[in-house]
């Protein structure tokens, strides 16, 4: 296609060998298009960077869509607070969608979105297919991903945290207290943040000259039950850890319970570090040493960025990682 020709629905339809209404249906997420045809049109939309023309009469809808994979955790509530605060500052409100899957937004969600107006989309801890990216871009809908599960595609705006540094700081803290058998419980293997926290843990041990024991590294979900179950597994080893770094505060609370059930005291018999610094962390007993992840700030930045993109402002950078910070409380103590 000539570089001088403006990318239009008509040109996309011509290249795809379909009608203009068919391209329009793909852009708007309508279901009545054959999969092969949809894929061909989406590929061309992506390749050519098609965006619908915005009328000068268009006014903001006053809505930002906040899309979760799951929302059963206090972690999600911190994200909601941050997004709602930033949206309110920008004169907008937040619409929450829950997908009940980590596969990312699908066509059903896009159809619902197409049925109303929105100023932008913030997608939380989920994947984003190239097809959905193409359709959001084609409809000139700005979007950003908070705490992306996988490596974001080039050009996708994402906001995360320094998970590697957090894992390093948590493990170093335990090493400085004299611990050498340090257990690690993280999240699913295919989540970027999970692997980054494990990598930080490994780096701290390697730097200190402490051998990495594979049996001390466990994976689960970031929820309480997982921390409880994996904590029991670690504490039942012939040579159990004297400290456990949990990949989330909720996991850490599960470890607390596992320790209690085994007659162990925290921190006298077992030191525990969490990750997130949820409001519950400081009121737990004992108060939880944890890595603060700036969840509200992450959500607020993504929301402000999406609203700014809707005003035609280009983001300064596509990928942002906000700093984590070790918060030392009373669940860790010197060993030996």
N, C-alpha and C positions, 0 to 999 in steps of 0.2 A: 504494500500500500504506500502511496506517495506520502512523504513527510509533511507536505503542505495540506493534505486533506484532513479535515477535522473528523475525529472519530465519532461516528453517529450510529444509532441503532440500525439505520439502513445499510451502512457499510459492514457492520458486524453480520447482519442478515445475509448480505451478498456473499461474504467470504465463507459463511457457514452453510450456504445453500439452503436457507430456510426463510420463512416469512418474517416480516417485521413484528407482527403480533407474537410469534414464537419467541423471538429475542426478548420482547417485553415481558412475557410470562416467566422466562428464566430470570431476568433481572429482579422481578417481584416475587420470586420464590414459589410461583404457582406450580401445582403438582402435575398438571396434565401435559407433560412434555416427556418424550421417550428418553431414557437414561443416556443413550449414546448421543442423542441430539443435545441434551442438556450439557453433557461433558464437553462437546465440541464448542458450544456457545460460551460456556464458562471459561474455557481455555483461551478463546479469542478475546473475551472481555479482559482477562488477566493480562494477556500479551500486549494488548493495545492500551491498557490503562483507561478504559472507557469510564467516563463519569457523566451522569445526566446533567443537563444544563439547569442552573438554578435561576429562577425568575427573580428579578429585583423586587417583586412584590412579596416574595416568600418571607415570612416572619418566623422567628424561633417558635418551636412547639412548646417550649417550657418544660420538656421532659428529657431525662437521661435514663436509658435502659441499663440496669445493673444485672448481669447474668451470672448465676452461680451454677456449678455442677451439683453441689449439695449445700444445705444451709442449716444442718442440725447442730452445728458447733458454735460455741461462743466466739471462736475465731471469725466466723462469718459476720457476727454482729459488730465486731470492730470495723470490718470492711464497710458495712452499711453505714455506720456512724460517720466514717471519714468521707464516703461518697455523698451522703446526705448533707453534710456540712458544706462541702465545696459546691454542690449543686445549689444549695440555698443562697450562698454568696453570689452565685451567678444568676439568681432569679429563676431557678429551675427546681423541679421536683424529681424524685427518683422512682422509677418503676422497676420492681424486682421480679425476675424470672428465675425459676429453679428447674434445671434440666433433668435432674436425677440420673445423670450419666456424666462421666469425665470425657466422653468422646467429643464434646463440644457442641455448639449450636447446630441444629439440623434444619431441614426444610420446613418442618411444622412450626418451629419457632420463627423462621423467616416469614412464613405466611402470616402469622399473627402480627409480626412487626410491620409487614407491608399493609396491613389493614388500618393502621393508624400512623400518625406522625411522631417522630422523635428527633432530638437534636444530636444524638450520638449514642454509642454503645460502649460500655465497660464490661469486659468479660473476665471472670475471676477463676483462677486455678483450673483452667480447662484448656482443651485443645481447640484449634481453629483451622478448619480445613481450607484448602485453597479455593474450593468452590464458594464457601460462605464469604471468604475474604473478597473474592471477585464480585459477589453480589452486593456486599456492603459498599465496596468502592464504586460499583456501577450506579448505585443509588445515591452516591455522594454523601454517604453516612460515615462520619468520622468514628473510628473505634480504637480502643486500646485494650491491652491485656494486662491484668494484675496477677503477679505471681504465676507466670506461665508454667504449665506442666512440662512442656518440651521446649526445645530451642525455637524461639520465634522465627518466623520466616523473614527474610530481608524486607525491610520497609514497614514491618509491623511495629507499631509503638507498644512498648512493654515497660512495666514498672515492677521491679522486684526488690529484693534485699540482698545484702552481702552474706549469703548463706555459708559460703566457704569460710569467711572470716569468723562468722559466728561459731561454726563447728570447731575452728582452731582455738578461739578464745575459751570456749567451754572446756575443752579437753586440757588446754594449758593450765587452767585454773585447778583442775583436779590433779594434774601432775605436780603443780607447785605445792599442793597439800600433801604430797607424798604418795599418792595412789599410783599403782603400776598396773593393776588388773582393773581396767576400765571398760565396762560394757557400753555398747552403743545400740540404741534402738532407733531406726529411722522409718521413713514411709516407703511407699511403693518404689520399686526399682526404676520404673519409667518416668518418675517425676524428677524434674531438674533440681528442685530444692533438696530433695532427699539425697541425691547423689552428691551434691555440693557439700552438704553437712557431713556426710561420711568422709568425703575427701579432705575436709578440714580436720576432722578427727584423726585420720590417718597421718596427715602432715604433721600434726602436733606430736604424735607418738614417734614418728620417724626422726623428727628434729631432736627429740629428747633421747633417742637411742633405745626406745622401748619397743620390743618386738610386737608386731601386729598379730593378734591371735584371732583367726577367722571365726572361732566358736563364740567370740564375744560380740560379734556384729550380727544384729538381727534386723529384719525388715517386717513391717506390718502396715497398719493404717495409722493415721495420726490421732486416733481416738482412744478413750480411756481403756476400753476392753483390750485393745492391742497392747498397750503398755503393761496392763496387768498380766496378760498371758505370756508375753515375751519376757517380762520381768521374772515371772516364775521360772521360765526356762533357763534364764541366766543364773538365777540364784540356786537352781538345782544342780548346776555343774559340780563336778568333783572339786574343782578349784574355782569357786565363784568369784565374781568381781567384788571389789570393795567400794566401787563407785559405778554409777550408771548415768550416762548422758542420753537423755531422751530427746527425740526429734521434735517434740511438741510438749507444751505444758500439760495437755490432757493425757498424753502418754506418761508423763512424770507422775501425775496423780494416780494412774493405774499402777505404777511401780511402787508408790507409797503403800497402796493396799496390798500388793503382793508381798512386800516386806513385812507389813503388819501381820499378815496371815502366817508368815514363817517365823514369827517371834523376833523379828529384827527391828531395831530402832533406827530412825533417820534423825540426825546424821551420825549418831554414835557408832552404829554397826554398818551403815550404808549411806554414802553420800549420793545425792541425786541432783542433777541439773536438768532443767527443761529448756524449752525454746518457744518464744512468742511474747512472754510477759503479758498474759491476759490479766484483766482486773482480779481474777480469782487467785492469781499467783501470790500476791502479797497477803491475802487473808487465809491461805492454806495453813495447815499445821503439820510440820513447821513451815514458815514462810519460804517459798520456793526460790532458790537461786536459779536464774534463767537468763537466756539470751533475749534481749528485747528486740523484737522485730517491729518496725514502725508501721503497723497495719493501717491505722487511720490515715497516716501521712501518705502511704502508698496509694490508698484508694482516692484520697483527696487530690493528689497530683494527677492521677490518671483521669479523674473527672474534669479537673480544670483544663487539662491538655485537650481532651475531647471537645469541650465547649469552645476552647480557643481555636481548634482546628475548624469547628463549625463556623467561626467568624472569619475564616480564611487565613488564620495565622499558622505558619509552619512550625512544628515543634523544633526546639533547639537540637535535640538529640532523639533518636528513635528508641534507644534502650537506656533506662535509668535503673541503677541499683542504689537504694538508700542504705545508710550505714546501720549495722546492728551494734548492740552494746551489751556487755556482760553485766548483769545486775546481781550482786552477791547478797544473799539473805542468809537464812539459817538452816538450809537443807544440806549444806556441805560442811565438812570438818576435816581437820588434819588426820591423816592415817599413820598409825604407828607411834 
